[in-house]
Amino acid sequence: MSVSLELISALLLIGCVKGEVQWPKKYSGTIDKKGIYSFDDKDSLDLQYYGKKRSNFRMVSHCATDDTEKDFISVILYNTRTLQPILFDEIKCSEDLTVNWHAHSNPRVFNEKYNIRLIGKPNYQFAIEVYSELTDIEINSKGVGETWVMLGGNSRTIKTFSISYEQLKSTDELSYIQVSVESNDTFEDASKNDVTLDNSWADWTHGCGVASGDESDRSVAKLIVTQTHEDLDNFFDNPNAAITASMRLSFSCFGMITVSNASEPVLNTGEWVVGLTLAENSKSSKNVTIRVTVVTDYHYVGRIAMMFGVSLIGIVIPFLARIVFDAGNMNIFKKVHFKTWLETVGDWFWRGHKGITYLVALIAALLVVSAFQVVHARHHEMMRTGDRDLCYYNEKCYRPYGHYYDVSVNGLASNIPFMVQGVLMILYFSFAESYCRANGHEHFDYSLPYAFGLTFICEGFGSLIYHICPSQIIFQFDTLFMFVISLVMISAIYEGLSIRDDDVKYSRVAKQKTVRPAKLFAFFVGPVYFFNFIGNLSDADRGLPFKVMVPFYVFFGLWWAGTLCWLAYKMNLMPKCLDPEDLPEQKPVPGVDVDDVKRSVFLEWAIKHYTVLKAIAFVIYSGIVIAGFVMALLQKIAFSMFILGVLIIALVIMLVINSLPVLGLVVRHFHNVPVQLTKNCCSLFTHVFVLLGMVAFLVIGCGVIVVALVLFKVFSATDKSLDPWLSREENNPCFFNDFYDTHDFWHLFASFGLMIMAMVVAQISKPCRECYLVYMTKAKEDIANVEAAFGSAAEADKSTKQSVTDI
């Protein structure tokens, strides 16, 4: 039934009598034979005591009839002086009064008298509750305003706040508004209602967190922030509808919307409207705290510059690695001129073996374009529809970027370390290659070390693009180059134990050929990217059908089986009949030193049982892979985390195993230590420094990576595999300088940890064979001199004859 405004105005002829209002104001009765029901003046609502504060009416209506047609009735709330309709609602009748119909008025100053009139078929029963609620959130001098509301059933709540020109006039684009909501669900089970609220939202704790296991019992509410009442009406009609010029999200315990000059709606002065609604048939009520925070004069340039400055500390790592691992060629700038360096840079494009570097660059170019297209489209959809559930941000540490792009600038800036350290590594290796060129070396190949730096840069860009709109479905753009970094490093470790095409001198100790770049990408990088993509789809909201996942699990398991077999072969744990027939004849390498040098029992045992140690490490790693595969199969961990975790573990194991011979060679410089301390303490302390430096690189590198993984997993700020409202409950406040959160520190620690590991891997990979042989020749001479000076003649003779090229 529709009623014209003329008819409504004609029916609103009623007197007024002042009366006391107790909320909610309840009306009930039966429509008379004329189809109209009017209440007496004594039932009028007198709101004069509200003064000039804004409020709104909220009306809950019920209608019941035995009529089979179940027609509508019209409910009108009007101003008794002007007869102006304030609230109008049409409700459909049912068999009883249990069905609720909700309507609300737009917030404004109501300071007169109001009453109710109904129009409908005779004998229709009705029951109406009218609520009047103050909507203003008063913002204090510190820029903070707070209020509390109660949500229950299908209730709707409206709050308003005003932003003045004086609050923003001196801040330009460096300002934003944050509207946060915090709540706990009230359950029949009192043990679930443990909730405390400190004066700061950062200290909010609740009894409905992810770990409580009560997700199915909890109610999810919707929040909207806008400047137009029409958007608010559309939101209450359909909370999931696309509404432009507004921002909305779902929450249970926490949610936050940040309005800035880059957001839609854009930061502006005037009245802002906050709307809250709860889903129908909710099992719990919600006590919701709404907080509005106005942040002005916010400066982030210094904080970004600080991250850049910290990243530059990475320049020390390559030179320390050269001092520790390559003391014989310590002066990297020996005979190197600017012209030599320019020739080296020119060879990046004109000559030399740079196959893997070119492949990384090709993959990066393709990925960056496609990644930005997908991420930008998703971010644009979020901006167009106002749906903040599309992107998983850490809302508690969301720092907008001026008026250019509505993203959290700290999430982008924290990727600077990867890019800076990638550039530093490329520059360092260009000087190292120039050193080889200037000193007449012929057998050097820095394509893998250059690939280290390039993969770091690509990881920084990939992660930056991903953090424009983080979500599970596009997580592969963030993790791909983490996979590539791990795989390239593992390949580089085998490079140091293999024969390259131009090897001459070094072929007498190598046992296998190198891993070809094309094979690395075809058999490892490509499959990993594909499996990671399918895994992300299965971890997304809707997942993939079981019929699709079964063959995926089969192929994924077969690929891992083949990879483990290849790993065993590369570790010389497979039958020798599989070795290539065109390798040069190998000289026997003794499994244990015979120079009678007194070492620790553990090191003696490690040198003697080197093959056994590799076999044990392989068995342990295979067990980790199988356990991780089962957990990923059962969806206990995400596929991305499984793949990345096992690759990093493989890198660490291979690094430690292949570092033992290097450490053993350094230890051979210690002979009759008490005598060395009295006669040649400087040389002794030099080798102590080298030994401790090698151990420190391994321990610190592994330790920093462990810290990074703990920050990523244990102190995560979001969880893209969960529903958006659940992920928000993992949001954390800014961890440092009111700008960087724990995930940003994951980026920082991961970049430094991987850079330390990369420099160790670069030394093990022996990119310059001549540099390595110079180092080995000097080590042989030093060991022989030490044994001649501090050992018996027989020991010195045996030591001099022994080859030291057993690493």
PADO-96386 format. One line per 8 residues: number of its first residue (from 0); for each residue x negated, y, z of C-alpha. Coordinates in steps of 0.1 Angstrom, whole numbers, plus 5000, padded with zeros to 4 digits. Each point is the difference from the previous one (the first is absolute). Layout:
NUM = X/Y/Z  ...;
//
This chain:
0 = 5000/5000/5000  4987/5035/4992  5011/5032/5016  4996/5034/4984  4985/5029/5020  5032/5020/4997  5020/4972/5016  4974/4997/5028;
8 = 5001/5038/5006  5038/5000/5001  5000/4972/5026  4976/5018/5024  5025/5023/5017  4995/4994/5036  4995/5020/5032  4970/4999/5023;
16 = 4997/4994/5037  4966/5000/5017  4991/4967/5016  4969/4982/5014  4982/4976/4976  4986/4967/5011  4980/4981/4974  5010/4980/4981;
24 = 5034/5016/4995  5024/4972/4993  5032/5001/4980  5025/4972/4994  5036/4995/4990  5023/4990/4971  5008/5022/4970  5036/5012/5001;
32 = 5027/4996/4974  4989/5031/4982  4966/4985/4993  4983/5027/5022  4986/4999/5035  4990/5032/5018  4985/5003/5034  5010/5026/5026;
40 = 4980/5031/5007  4988/4985/5032  4981/4974/4980  4979/5027/4982  4962/5000/5002  4986/5032/5015  4963/5003/4991  4993/5036/5011;
48 = 4975/4988/5027  4976/4989/4972  4991/5036/4994  4982/5005/4967  4983/4966/4998  5007/4978/4971  5020/4968/5004  5020/4976/4980;
56 = 5032/4979/5003  4998/4962/4997  5033/4982/4996  5006/4962/5004  5034/4990/4987  5021/4968/5002  5033/4992/4983  5023/4970/5003;
64 = 5032/4989/4983  5021/4970/4992  5006/5014/4965  4987/4976/4973  4988/5028/4978  4975/5012/5027  5001/5036/4988  4978/5030/5010;
72 = 5007/5027/5025  4983/5035/5000  4984/5014/5032  4994/5037/5002  4980/5019/5025  5006/5038/4997  4994/5034/5015  5032/5010/5018;
80 = 4994/5037/4994  4991/5001/4963  5017/4966/4991  4968/4992/4982  4994/4962/4996  4967/4991/5017  5000/4962/4995  5022/4979/4977;
88 = 4999/4963/4997  5022/4973/4983  5000/4967/5017  5015/4967/4989  5022/4982/5024  4995/4964/5011  5019/4975/5022  4985/5013/5032;
96 = 4980/5029/5014  4966/4983/4999  4988/5014/4966  4980/5032/5004  5000/5030/4976  4974/5026/5005  4998/5036/4989  4979/5030/5009;
104 = 5000/5038/4995  4970/5020/4989  4981/5017/5028  5009/5036/5007  5011/5022/5029  5034/4988/5013  5012/5024/5028  5038/5000/4996;
112 = 5029/4976/5004  5007/4969/4979  5027/4973/4998  5010/4969/4981  5028/4993/4975  5008/4967/4982  5019/4994/4967  5011/4966/4989;
120 = 5028/4974/4999  5024/4998/5029  4993/4975/5028  4963/4998/4993  4981/4997/5033  4967/5019/5004  4973/5005/5026  4974/5028/4996;
128 = 4969/5010/5020  4985/5034/4993  4965/5008/5011  4984/5034/5000  4962/5000/5001  4974/5028/5002  4977/4995/4970  4973/5026/5005;
136 = 4965/4988/5008  4983/5030/5016  4963/5002/4990  4978/5015/5028  4970/5023/4997  4978/4970/4995  5019/4989/4969  5017/4970/5016;
144 = 5037/4993/5005  5016/4969/5014  5035/4985/5005  5016/4967/5009  5029/4983/4983  5019/4967/5004  5008/4978/4970  5025/4972/5001;
152 = 5022/4981/4976  5003/5019/4967  4993/5034/5016  4986/5030/4983  4980/5027/5016  4990/5034/4986  4973/5023/5014  4987/5033/4987;
160 = 4970/5022/5005  4988/5033/4985  4966/5011/4987  4994/5037/5000  4978/5020/4977  4978/5010/5030  4992/4964/5006  4986/4994/4965;
168 = 4990/5034/4986  4963/4998/5009  4994/4964/4991  5005/4998/4962  4999/4963/4990  4982/4988/5031  5032/4993/5020  5024/4972/5003;
176 = 5030/4988/5021  5002/4966/5015  5034/4986/5011  4995/4968/5020  5025/4976/5015  4993/4976/5028  5024/4974/5013  5005/4968/5018;
184 = 5028/4975/4994  5022/4992/5030  5006/4963/5003  5023/4979/5021  4968/4982/5011  4986/5025/5025  4964/4986/4995  5000/5016/4966;
192 = 5008/5035/5011  4966/5008/5015  4993/5035/4986  4979/5029/5013  4996/5035/4985  4971/5022/5009  4999/5037/4992  4981/4992/4968;
200 = 5014/4978/4973  4965/4985/4996  5006/4982/5033  5033/4986/4991  5005/4963/5009  5030/4980/4994  5015/4965/5004  5009/4995/4964;
208 = 4966/4999/4984  4989/4975/4974  4985/4977/5025  5032/4996/5020  5016/4977/4974  5034/5017/5002  5002/5014/4965  5032/4982/4991;
216 = 5018/5015/5031  4991/5036/4994  5018/5026/4981  4985/5021/4973  5009/5037/4997  4995/5025/4972  4985/5034/5003  5003/5029/4974;
224 = 4986/5035/5000  5014/5025/4975  5011/5036/4996  5033/4994/4983  5032/4987/5016  5010/4984/4968  4970/4977/5002  5010/4992/5036;
232 = 5035/4990/4989  4987/4978/4972  4976/4984/5025  5028/4991/5024  5021/4986/4972  4971/4978/4988  4968/5001/5021  4981/4980/4973;
240 = 5010/5022/4971  4974/5021/4981  5003/5035/5012  4978/5027/4985  4986/5029/5020  5000/4980/5032  4979/4975/5019  5013/4969/5017;
248 = 4987/4968/5016  5011/4970/5021  4989/4995/5036  5006/4979/5030  4975/5013/5026  4981/5027/4982  5002/5021/4969  4985/5033/4988;
256 = 5006/5023/4970  4975/5027/4991  5012/5030/4981  4973/5021/4983  4994/5021/4969  4994/4969/4980  5031/4981/5012  5035/4999/4985;
264 = 5017/5020/5015  4972/5025/5002  4991/5017/5033  5022/5031/5003  5015/5023/5025  5037/4998/5011  5022/4973/5013  4989/4963/4998;
272 = 5024/4971/5007  4992/4967/5015  5024/4971/4996  5001/4966/5017  5022/4971/4994  5002/4964/5012  5010/4970/4980  5034/4985/5004;
280 = 5005/4971/5024  4968/5008/5019  4993/4977/5029  4984/5027/5021  5003/5037/5008  4970/5023/4995  4987/5028/5022  4981/5022/4975;
288 = 4977/5028/5008  4996/5025/4972  4970/5022/5000  4991/5029/4976  4964/5012/4999  4989/5030/4980  4963/4999/4991  4985/5032/4987;
296 = 4966/5012/4989  4988/4965/4994  4966/4997/4985  4987/4967/4986  4970/5011/4978  4976/4998/5029  5012/4965/5009  4996/4988/4965;
304 = 4965/5016/4998  4991/4982/5032  5009/4966/4984  4978/5009/4970  4971/5010/5023  5003/4967/5019  5000/4981/4967  4967/5016/4991;
312 = 4983/4983/5029  5001/4970/4978  4970/5013/4980  4978/4988/5029  5011/4964/4996  4983/4992/4966  4967/5015/5011  5000/4982/5033;
320 = 5007/4967/4981  4970/5006/4978  4978/5007/5029  5011/4968/5018  5004/4976/4971  4975/5013/4974  4971/5016/5019  4976/4993/4972;
328 = 5019/5022/4977  5012/5025/5026  4992/5032/4981  5029/5000/4975  4988/5033/4985  4965/4988/4991  4991/5013/4965  5037/5008/4994;
336 = 5006/5033/4982  5033/5017/4990  4994/4989/4964  4997/4964/5011  5032/5002/5019  5018/5016/4969  4988/4971/4979  5014/4976/5026;
344 = 5034/5017/4999  4999/5000/4962  4995/4963/5000  5033/4996/5018  5016/5007/4967  4975/4990/4973  4980/4969/5011  4994/4975/5028;
352 = 5021/4972/5016  5030/5018/5015  5027/4974/4991  5016/4997/5034  4999/5038/5005  5018/5005/4967  5026/4974/5009  5007/5017/5034;
360 = 5003/5033/4982  5024/4985/4975  5022/4984/5027  5000/5032/5019  5011/5021/4971  5029/4976/4993  5010/4997/5036  4999/5037/5009;
368 = 5023/5009/4971  5025/4972/5007  4998/5005/5038  5007/5037/4998  5029/4995/4977  5017/4975/5023  4992/5018/5032  5010/5034/4986;
376 = 5033/4986/4987  5008/4985/5035  4991/5033/5017  5021/5019/4975  5029/4977/5008  4996/5008/5037  5000/5037/4993  5030/4998/4977;
384 = 5022/4979/5022  4987/5013/5034  4995/4964/5011  4969/4999/5023  5004/4963/5004  4983/4995/4966  4966/5010/5013  4985/4986/5032;
392 = 4983/5030/5016  4987/5003/5036  5025/5027/5008  4985/5008/5034  4968/5012/4982  5014/5014/4968  4982/5031/4989  5014/5015/4968;
400 = 4979/5014/4972  5009/5036/4994  5026/5004/4973  4985/4978/4974  5009/4964/5009  5022/4986/5028  4975/4975/5014  4980/4996/5031;
408 = 4967/5018/4992  4981/4982/5028  5008/4966/4983  4984/5013/4968  4971/5017/5016  4990/4969/5020  4990/4984/4967  4972/5025/4995;
416 = 4974/4977/5017  5004/4973/4974  4996/5024/4971  4971/5020/5016  4981/4969/5009  5006/4985/4966  4983/5030/4984  4972/4999/5025;
424 = 4993/4963/4992  5000/5007/4963  4975/5029/5005  4978/4979/5022  4999/4971/4976  4993/5024/4971  4969/5012/5020  4990/4964/5007;
432 = 5003/4991/4962  4980/5031/4992  4973/4988/5024  4998/4967/4981  4999/5018/4967  4973/5025/5011  4978/4973/5015  5000/4978/4969;
440 = 5023/4972/5012  5015/4979/4972  5025/4977/5018  5026/5020/5017  5038/5000/4997  5021/5024/5022  5034/4992/4984  5013/4983/5032;
448 = 4988/5027/5024  5016/5027/4977  5032/4979/5001  4999/5002/5038  5002/5038/4998  5026/5000/4973  5023/4976/5018  4998/5022/5031;
456 = 5011/5030/4979  5028/4980/4984  5011/4988/5034  5002/5036/5012  5021/5010/4970  5022/4969/5002  5007/5005/5037  5007/5037/4995;
464 = 5025/4993/4973  5017/4973/5020  5003/5023/5031  5021/5024/4979  5029/4977/5006  4989/4969/5020  5022/4969/4997  4996/4962/4998;
472 = 5009/4997/4964  4971/5022/4989  4975/4988/5026  4978/4984/4974  4988/5034/4988  4984/5005/5034  4984/4966/5004  4988/4992/4965;
480 = 4966/5016/5002  4995/4987/5036  5002/4966/4983  4976/5012/4972  4976/5014/5026  4999/4966/5018  4997/4980/4969  4973/5021/4984;
488 = 4979/4998/5033  5004/4963/5001  4989/4998/4964  4970/5022/5008  4989/4977/5027  4998/4971/4975  4983/5024/4976  4970/5000/5023;
496 = 4998/4962/5000  5005/4996/4962  4983/5004/4967  5007/5031/4980  4996/5000/4962  4968/5021/5001  4984/4982/5030  4965/4987/4995;
504 = 4981/5001/5032  5030/4994/5023  5012/4969/4982  4976/4979/5019  5021/5003/5032  5036/5005/4986  5022/4970/4998  5031/5010/4981;
512 = 5012/5025/4974  5018/5033/5010  5037/5004/5000  5010/5017/4967  5021/5032/5004  5026/4987/4976  5004/4968/5020  5001/5019/5033;
520 = 5030/5021/4988  5017/4971/4980  4998/4974/5027  5001/5020/5032  5010/5037/4998  5028/4993/4975  5016/4971/5019  4996/5018/5034;
528 = 5018/5030/4986  5028/4978/4986  5004/4980/5031  5000/5031/5021  5027/5016/4978  5023/4970/5003  4993/4998/5037  5010/5036/5005;
536 = 5032/4994/4981  5008/4971/5023  4993/5021/5031  5022/5029/4987  5036/5006/5011  5018/4975/4978  4971/4977/4994  4999/4974/4971;
544 = 5021/4970/4994  4988/4967/5014  4998/4985/4965  4975/5027/4991  4979/4997/5031  4995/4962/4998  4979/5000/4968  4983/5031/5014;
552 = 4989/4982/5031  4988/4970/4979  4979/5021/4977  4987/5021/5029  4989/4969/5018  4983/4985/4969  4982/5032/4994  4987/5000/5036;
560 = 4989/4964/4996  4980/5008/4969  4985/5031/5017  4988/4980/5030  4984/4974/4976  4982/5028/4982  4989/5014/5033  4986/4967/5011;
568 = 4981/4997/4967  4985/5034/5003  4989/4992/5035  4981/4969/4987  5024/4977/5018  5012/4981/4969  4982/4972/4981  4969/5011/4981;
576 = 5014/4984/4968  5022/5030/4996  4970/5024/4997  4993/5014/4965  4974/4981/4980  4982/5030/4986  4986/5013/5033  4962/5000/5005;
584 = 4984/4974/5021  5001/5009/5037  4972/4997/5024  5008/4983/5033  5008/5025/5028  4992/4987/5035  5029/5000/5024  4980/5010/5030;
592 = 4970/5022/5006  4967/4982/5008  4980/5028/5014  5007/4991/5036  5012/5035/5008  5018/5001/5033  5036/5011/4995  5032/4996/5019;
600 = 5015/4965/5000  5031/5013/4983  4981/5015/4970  4979/4969/4996  5031/4979/4999  5018/5024/4976  4970/4999/4975  4998/4963/5001;
608 = 5038/4994/4996  5007/5028/4975  5020/4977/4977  5019/4986/5030  5009/5035/5011  5013/5008/4965  5021/4969/5001  5014/5008/5034;
616 = 5008/5035/4989  5018/4987/4969  5021/4976/5020  5010/5027/5025  5008/5024/4971  5021/4973/4983  5019/4995/5032  5007/5037/5003;
624 = 5012/5001/4964  5024/4970/5005  5013/5015/5033  5006/5034/4984  5017/4984/4970  5024/4981/5022  5008/5032/5020  5006/5019/4967;
632 = 5021/4972/4988  5021/5002/5032  5001/5038/4996  4982/5005/5033  4976/5024/4984  5002/5020/4968  4983/4986/4969  4979/5031/4996;
640 = 4987/4997/5035  4992/4963/4994  4981/5006/4968  4981/5030/5013  4992/4983/5033  4985/4968/4985  4980/5020/4975  4985/5022/5028;
648 = 4993/4969/5021  4983/4984/4970  4979/5031/4994  4989/5001/5037  4992/4962/5001  4980/5002/4968  4981/5031/5011  4990/4985/5034;
656 = 4990/4966/4984  4979/5016/4973  4984/5025/5025  4985/4972/5022  4970/4993/4976  4993/5037/4999  5000/5002/5038  4978/4969/5001;
664 = 4974/5017/4977  4999/5030/5023  4995/4978/5031  4970/4984/4984  4981/5033/5006  5001/4993/5037  4970/4977/5010  4985/4998/5035;
672 = 5020/5031/5010  4982/5008/5033  4967/5003/4980  5018/5020/4973  5013/5025/5026  4964/5008/5011  4983/5000/4967  5025/5010/4973;
680 = 5031/5014/5018  5009/5025/4973  5004/4973/4974  5019/4978/5024  5024/5028/5009  5006/5007/4963  5011/4964/4995  5021/5001/5031;
688 = 5017/5031/4986  5006/4982/4967  5014/4969/5018  5023/5020/5022  5010/5022/4971  5011/4969/4980  5019/4986/5029  5016/5034/5007;
696 = 5011/5004/4964  5018/4966/5002  5014/5005/5034  5011/5036/4996  5014/4993/4965  5021/4971/5013  5010/5018/5031  5012/5031/4981;
704 = 5020/4978/4977  5016/4982/5030  5009/5034/5016  5015/5010/4966  5021/4969/4998  5012/5004/5036  5011/5036/4992  5017/4987/4969;
712 = 5019/4971/5015  5003/5005/5038  5004/5038/5000  5019/5002/4967  5023/5030/4996  5024/4984/4975  5010/4965/4989  5012/5000/4963;
720 = 5012/4964/5003  5028/5011/5025  5031/5020/4995  4993/5038/5000  5017/5005/5033  4979/4973/5016  4968/5013/4985  5006/5034/5015;
728 = 4998/4984/5034  4963/4993/4994  4994/5037/4992  4972/5014/5021  4991/5037/5009  4970/5016/4984  4969/4983/5015  4974/5027/4995;
736 = 5001/5038/4996  5038/5000/4996  4994/4989/4964  4987/4965/4996  5017/4968/5011  4987/4965/5006  5005/4990/4964  4978/5030/4989;
744 = 4973/4986/5023  5004/4966/4984  4990/5017/4967  4970/5017/5017  4987/4969/5018  5006/4977/4970  4981/5023/4977  4970/5002/5023;
752 = 5001/4963/5008  5002/4989/4964  4972/5025/4990  4977/4985/5027  5008/4965/4987  4995/5012/4964  4965/5012/5007  4991/4966/5015;
760 = 5015/4982/4971  4981/5023/4976  4967/4989/5016  5009/4963/4999  5011/5003/4963  4964/5012/4991  5011/5024/4972  4963/5006/4992;
768 = 4979/4968/4998  4967/5019/5000  5009/5019/5032  5009/4967/5016  4967/4984/4989  4981/5030/5013  5017/4996/5033  4993/4962/5001;
776 = 4963/5005/4990  4996/5026/5028  5018/4977/5025  4977/4971/4990  4969/5021/5005  5012/5014/5034  5009/4965/5013  4967/4986/4988;
784 = 4981/5029/5017  5020/4995/5032  4993/4963/5002  4963/5005/4991  4996/5026/5027  5021/4984/5028  5001/4963/4991  4975/4971/4995;
792 = 4982/4996/4966  5019/4968/4993  5034/5018/5005  4989/5029/4978  4989/4975/4973  5034/4982/5001  5019/5032/5000  4982/5015/4971;
800 = 5008/4970/4978  5037/5001/5008  5023/5017/4976  5020/5028/5016  5024/5002/4971  5025/4978/5017  5028/5025/5002;
//
